[in-house]
Amino acid sequence: MITAIERTPLTRDFFDRPVLEVAPDLLGRTLVRRTPQGPLELRLTEVEAYDGPNDPGSHAFRGRTPRNDVMFGPPGHAYVYFTYGMWHCLNLVCGPEGQASGVLLRAGEIVLGADLARSRRLSARHDKELAKGPARLATALDVGRPLNGADACDGPEAPLSVLTGTPPHPDQVRSGPRTGVGGDGAPHPWRFWISDDPTVSPYRAHQPRKRRT
């Protein structure tokens, strides 16, 4: 049963912390997505941290650009990017304003609005696959570039918000290398997930692209 305190929205102070504190602390939280067709809610089960100028894997490693501008704050906003010419991915900005960092939302369990998610994820064989991976999560929740910069701390009518939810016991939290990150950022154990949760996506190491001959 969901209690009142578990439905309490997370405030900006929650996100105004170092990314390696925020990322594991997002596990078990409830992400709310409000759409014209109705609301959806997702229990976060897998995330990845990206630490801006300190992280070769981050979009902000080489400085501020029009694409990554939202990552520089304020904290608590959504950073949405388009990848591989096909998919969107949803991040939540954190850390002090001006110091770009964010948490990629990799996977979760749809706990409200499963019918809506199924209508957007027709290839999912089971509900546990509806948001199993960052592109699937964004598709299931109807996340696109119009949400880039949306304030997740803007109140009950905002398109996105995060509720307190039910964080897992620390013994259930695992960490390891981030999926698909190569180069100097590959070894960082900045992917966090809830152990044995069926919605967590499989780990895939970075595969360098082969040059055409």
Steps between C-alpha positions, in 0.01 A plus 500: 500500500634844404516734800480877500871549560588276202296732277693808611672672204876526509614861531777681318728447800494127426654563157736776618762247610796322338386267222651193667275563800187571300525208255473205743252698710261513201452122509153409620369853448182552301531691173169660399431588137184698427375481141182619325391134489550454873771455763763229519716408796822304501709357785864566413715187508813597302689826445841628388694801626681743266735749665553775245858633472630217721358229276613418144170314452291812561352721229633797699861379524623751241291792618170669438321468165143566381433127528612456862407844635231360732761286678650814652196554719303582691480154656174307482441562129471240225775461243366316194722407208456315173733211423581271208254700289216300655455528876466752780655460844392670824739639761450700818745785558666520840782672685565872548384727220779559251665162560351266240402156624201276459349159555386290205179314583572155358211279612198462721172328575178659374274513807224721356387548141618164366234509227641829372854365513396185311344711226838667445711188545326251273810282470518434877425133569442552873429800722845463657641599158296819460776723642798261501767729358525879459346520151216269600440703815478824303271343239267348760468836676463704180821694562635710215693821443207722603570382858862618486536753780173404674512573873434182699462709816230729362200359683214255446408627153850471352552246219763327712556458872666256736337368816670357808392148411657204681880495484655153519706379793868590444581128478288483184689774313767390254748702295721436200628646171258700290343339196664582167748753640850472354832679535621641829147503641446127450628374840293737715254290709230764461210279394269420792217249510274302732630146531293223337233739373358364173465845343874576513659503154787268408851640515675549168860609475602767250558368150719728285346579164678336212616731226372426156765389258 
